[in-house]
Amino acid sequence: MGLSDDLKDYIGKNSEGKTAIPDLHSVVMVGEMHAPTEDTTGKSAIRTNSSTRLVEELLADAKYRYYASEYLSNAGPTRRSVRQFLRTGELPPAYDPDRDAKLDDVERMRRINVNRQSDILDKVRKDPRYVLSIGTDAKGSARDARMALHFFEEIKDRKLTHIIPGVLLVGRAHAGKTPYDTWPTLRMILEKHGFQCVSICKMTDYAGSGTLPEDGVVSTDTSLDEIKPADIIRLTSLVSNTPVTIPTDEKWGAEDSPFRKVTLGRTKSSVAEQFEFIVIEKAA
């Protein structure tokens, strides 16, 4: 069998319709590919909808005491809007790219991000949890470090500890177990400070404009500088019904998991080396 067949067989034998995390952990990190901030086609909504569904599924477990999100800026108008919504249910105006073209970036992102998070925040409002705003404008290596700092501050402010479970939504590179480029990821920083993390790589069939579609993987033997369409395996094409949750590193007969043989294309680290679980979801 080829690698695609191996993955399909492994997924068929190890996937579940619900996300159950038997591993001991205090933080479950949902790593997503963010939807574009402005999408006139509406097709990227599957990214937001899929993340919302998964986070709400996790928060249905009462053991999770807080929800932390990269979307929620730690300071400024976004933070104030989150507090307002949690008190009164009032959201900022929805962002309209035609009407609101002259808005500054802070106000634009407040409208986009708070409204994208509204379903999760509404769940938290009705079934109270702490909301941790860890978002930042920092870029590069400073972004992971700054989000970690905000996370620690928010945990301390609410008198939580590193053993109290919670759910954290971030971009999937921040949730990885291995370094992003040359610097430690948010997960790696949290673990250094005693938080026991489990990461879920959430994938949809939205292709976007990158080299790889969101659900695309390639063999670890592939040159990452010369990825060709024929090299790409789309994981959503290997399943009939979604969503499905797949542990990445289970034994597969006498063999290791085939997720040890594929990468997301950004790094040579295999999918199994970066994430404990994958959740796959199609738009239709």
C-alpha positions as CSV (number, residue, x, y, z in Angstrom):
1,M,0.0,0.0,0.0
2,G,1.0,3.6,-0.5
3,L,1.2,6.2,2.2
4,S,-2.3,7.5,1.4
5,D,-3.7,4.0,1.7
6,D,-1.8,3.6,5.0
7,L,-3.3,6.8,6.4
8,K,-6.8,5.8,5.3
9,D,-6.5,2.4,6.9
10,Y,-5.1,3.8,10.1
11,I,-7.8,6.5,10.3
12,G,-10.5,3.8,9.7
13,K,-9.2,1.8,12.6
14,N,-8.5,4.6,15.1
15,S,-11.0,7.4,14.5
16,E,-14.0,8.4,16.6
17,G,-16.9,10.7,16.1
18,K,-16.3,12.5,19.4
19,T,-13.2,13.9,21.0
20,A,-12.1,12.0,24.1
21,I,-8.8,12.7,25.6
22,P,-7.6,9.9,27.9
23,D,-4.1,11.4,28.3
24,L,-3.5,13.2,31.6
25,H,-3.5,16.9,31.0
26,S,-4.4,20.3,32.3
27,V,-4.5,22.3,29.1
28,V,-6.1,21.0,25.9
29,M,-4.8,23.2,23.0
30,V,-6.9,23.5,19.8
31,G,-4.6,24.5,17.0
32,E,-6.5,25.9,14.0
33,M,-5.7,27.6,10.7
34,H,-7.3,31.0,11.2
35,A,-10.0,32.1,8.7
36,P,-9.0,35.1,6.6
37,T,-10.0,38.3,8.3
38,E,-11.9,39.4,5.1
39,D,-13.4,36.6,2.9
40,T,-16.0,37.9,0.4
41,T,-16.8,34.3,-0.7
42,G,-17.8,33.1,2.8
43,K,-16.1,29.7,2.1
44,S,-13.6,30.1,4.9
45,A,-16.4,30.2,7.5
46,I,-15.9,26.4,7.9
47,R,-12.7,27.2,9.8
48,T,-14.4,29.3,12.4
49,N,-17.4,27.0,12.5
50,S,-15.3,23.9,13.0
51,S,-13.2,25.4,15.8
52,T,-16.3,26.7,17.5
53,R,-17.9,23.2,17.3
54,L,-14.8,21.5,18.7
55,V,-14.3,24.1,21.5
56,E,-18.0,23.8,22.6
57,E,-17.7,20.0,22.5
58,L,-14.7,20.2,24.9
59,L,-16.3,22.8,27.1
60,A,-19.3,20.5,27.6
61,D,-17.0,18.7,30.0
62,A,-17.4,20.5,33.4
63,K,-13.8,19.7,34.4
64,Y,-12.6,22.5,32.1
65,R,-12.7,25.6,34.2
66,Y,-11.5,28.3,31.7
67,Y,-11.4,29.2,28.0
68,A,-8.4,31.0,26.7
69,S,-8.2,32.4,23.1
70,E,-5.6,34.0,20.8
71,Y,-8.5,36.0,19.3
72,L,-9.1,37.9,22.5
73,S,-6.7,40.7,22.9
74,N,-5.3,41.1,26.3
75,A,-5.9,44.9,26.4
76,G,-7.9,47.6,24.7
77,P,-11.3,47.7,23.0
78,T,-11.5,43.9,22.3
79,R,-11.0,43.1,26.0
80,R,-13.6,45.6,27.0
81,S,-16.0,44.2,24.4
82,V,-15.6,40.7,25.8
83,R,-16.4,41.9,29.3
84,Q,-19.4,43.8,28.0
85,F,-20.7,40.7,26.2
86,L,-20.3,38.5,29.2
87,R,-22.2,41.0,31.3
88,T,-25.0,42.0,28.9
89,G,-24.8,39.8,25.8
90,E,-24.1,42.9,23.7
91,L,-21.8,42.4,20.7
92,P,-19.9,45.0,18.7
93,P,-21.3,45.7,15.2
94,A,-20.5,43.1,12.6
95,Y,-17.7,44.1,10.3
96,D,-18.7,45.1,6.8
97,P,-15.7,45.4,4.5
98,D,-17.5,47.9,2.2
99,R,-19.0,50.1,4.9
100,D,-16.1,49.9,7.4
101,A,-13.2,50.2,5.0
102,K,-11.9,53.4,6.8
103,L,-11.9,51.8,10.3
104,D,-8.5,51.5,12.0
105,D,-7.0,48.1,12.5
106,V,-7.8,47.9,16.2
107,E,-11.5,48.6,15.7
108,R,-11.7,46.3,12.6
109,M,-10.2,43.4,14.5
110,R,-12.4,44.1,17.5
111,R,-15.5,43.7,15.3
112,I,-14.2,40.6,13.5
113,N,-12.7,38.7,16.5
114,V,-15.3,39.2,19.1
115,N,-18.1,38.3,16.7
116,R,-16.2,35.2,15.5
117,Q,-15.9,34.1,19.2
118,S,-19.5,35.0,20.0
119,D,-20.9,31.5,20.0
120,I,-18.2,30.2,22.3
121,L,-18.5,33.3,24.6
122,D,-22.3,32.8,24.7
123,K,-21.7,29.2,25.9
124,V,-19.3,30.4,28.5
125,R,-21.8,33.1,29.5
126,K,-24.6,30.6,30.0
127,D,-22.4,27.9,31.6
128,P,-19.8,30.1,33.4
129,R,-16.1,29.6,32.9
130,Y,-13.2,32.0,33.2
131,V,-12.3,33.7,30.0
132,L,-8.6,34.3,29.5
133,S,-7.7,37.0,27.0
134,I,-4.2,36.1,25.7
135,G,-4.1,37.8,22.3
136,T,-1.3,40.1,21.2
137,D,-0.1,42.2,18.3
138,A,3.4,40.8,18.7
139,K,4.9,39.0,15.7
140,G,7.5,36.2,15.2
141,S,9.1,34.6,18.3
142,A,7.7,37.4,20.5
143,R,4.2,36.3,19.8
144,D,4.5,33.0,21.5
145,A,6.3,34.5,24.4
146,R,3.8,37.3,24.8
147,M,0.8,35.0,24.6
148,A,2.4,32.8,27.3
149,L,3.0,35.9,29.5
150,H,-0.7,36.9,29.1
151,F,-1.8,33.4,29.9
152,F,0.3,33.3,33.1
153,E,-1.1,36.7,34.2
154,E,-4.7,35.7,33.5
155,I,-4.2,32.4,35.4
156,K,-2.7,34.3,38.4
157,D,-5.5,36.9,38.4
158,R,-8.1,34.2,38.7
159,K,-6.2,32.3,41.3
160,L,-6.0,29.3,39.1
161,T,-3.1,26.8,39.1
162,H,-1.2,24.7,36.6
163,I,-3.3,21.6,37.5
164,I,-6.7,23.1,36.8
165,P,-7.9,22.1,33.4
166,G,-8.9,24.5,30.6
167,V,-9.2,24.9,26.8
168,L,-7.0,27.1,24.7
169,L,-7.7,28.1,21.1
170,V,-4.7,29.3,19.1
171,G,-3.1,29.0,15.6
172,R,-1.9,25.5,15.1
173,A,1.8,26.4,15.0
174,H,1.5,27.8,18.6
175,A,0.0,24.5,19.7
176,G,2.8,22.3,18.4
177,K,5.1,20.2,20.6
178,T,8.2,21.1,18.5
179,P,9.7,24.5,17.8
180,Y,8.2,26.9,15.3
181,D,11.1,28.0,13.0
182,T,13.9,28.4,15.7
183,W,11.8,29.4,18.7
184,P,9.7,27.6,21.3
185,T,6.0,27.4,20.7
186,L,3.4,28.6,23.2
187,R,2.9,25.0,24.2
188,M,6.5,24.5,24.9
189,I,6.6,27.6,27.1
190,L,3.6,26.5,29.1
191,E,5.1,23.0,29.6
192,K,8.3,24.5,30.8
193,H,6.2,26.2,33.5
194,G,4.5,23.0,34.7
195,F,1.3,22.9,32.5
196,Q,0.6,19.5,31.1
197,C,-0.6,20.0,27.6
198,V,-2.4,18.0,24.9
199,S,-2.7,19.4,21.4
200,I,-5.4,18.9,18.7
201,C,-4.6,19.9,15.1
202,K,-8.0,20.9,13.7
203,M,-8.3,20.5,9.9
204,T,-11.0,21.4,7.4
205,D,-11.3,21.0,3.6
206,Y,-10.9,24.8,3.1
207,A,-8.0,25.2,0.7
208,G,-7.0,28.8,1.1
209,S,-4.1,30.3,-0.9
210,G,-1.1,28.6,0.7
211,T,1.2,25.9,-0.7
212,L,-0.8,23.3,1.1
213,P,-4.5,23.1,1.7
214,E,-5.5,23.1,5.4
215,D,-5.9,19.3,5.4
216,G,-2.9,18.6,3.3
217,V,0.1,16.5,4.5
218,V,3.2,15.4,2.6
219,S,5.8,12.7,3.2
220,T,8.6,13.6,5.5
221,D,10.9,12.5,2.6
222,T,9.5,15.4,0.5
223,S,11.6,18.4,-0.1
224,L,9.7,21.2,1.6
225,D,11.1,23.7,-0.8
226,E,9.7,21.9,-3.8
227,I,6.2,20.6,-2.8
228,K,4.3,19.5,-5.9
229,P,0.5,18.9,-6.1
230,A,1.2,15.2,-6.6
231,D,3.0,15.2,-3.2
232,I,0.0,16.3,-1.3
233,I,-2.4,14.0,0.5
234,R,-5.7,15.6,1.6
235,L,-6.9,14.0,4.8
236,T,-10.5,14.9,4.3
237,S,-10.5,12.8,1.1
238,L,-9.7,9.7,3.2
239,V,-12.9,9.8,5.3
240,S,-16.6,9.6,4.4
241,N,-18.3,11.2,7.4
242,T,-17.0,14.0,9.6
243,P,-16.1,15.3,12.1
244,V,-13.7,12.6,13.2
245,T,-11.1,12.6,15.8
246,I,-7.9,10.6,15.3
247,P,-5.0,10.0,17.8
248,T,-1.9,10.4,15.8
249,D,0.5,8.0,17.5
250,E,-1.3,4.7,18.1
251,K,0.2,1.4,17.1
252,W,-1.0,0.2,13.7
253,G,-0.7,-3.6,13.9
254,A,3.0,-4.2,14.3
255,E,3.8,-0.9,12.7
256,D,4.2,2.7,14.0
257,S,1.5,5.2,13.1
258,P,1.8,6.5,9.5
259,F,1.3,10.0,11.0
260,R,5.0,9.6,11.9
261,K,5.7,9.6,8.2
262,V,3.9,12.8,7.2
263,T,4.4,16.5,7.9
264,L,2.3,19.6,7.6
265,G,4.9,21.0,5.2
266,R,6.2,23.8,7.4
267,T,8.7,21.7,9.2
268,K,10.2,18.2,9.0
269,S,8.7,17.3,12.3
270,S,6.0,14.7,11.7
271,V,2.4,15.3,12.5
272,A,2.6,12.7,15.3
273,E,5.6,14.5,16.8
274,Q,3.7,17.8,16.9
275,F,0.1,16.9,17.9
276,E,-1.6,14.1,19.9
277,F,-4.8,14.3,18.0
278,I,-6.2,15.5,14.6
279,V,-9.8,16.5,14.1
280,I,-11.0,16.5,10.5
281,E,-14.2,18.3,9.4
282,K,-15.6,18.9,5.9
283,A,-17.7,21.9,5.0
284,A,-20.4,19.6,3.6
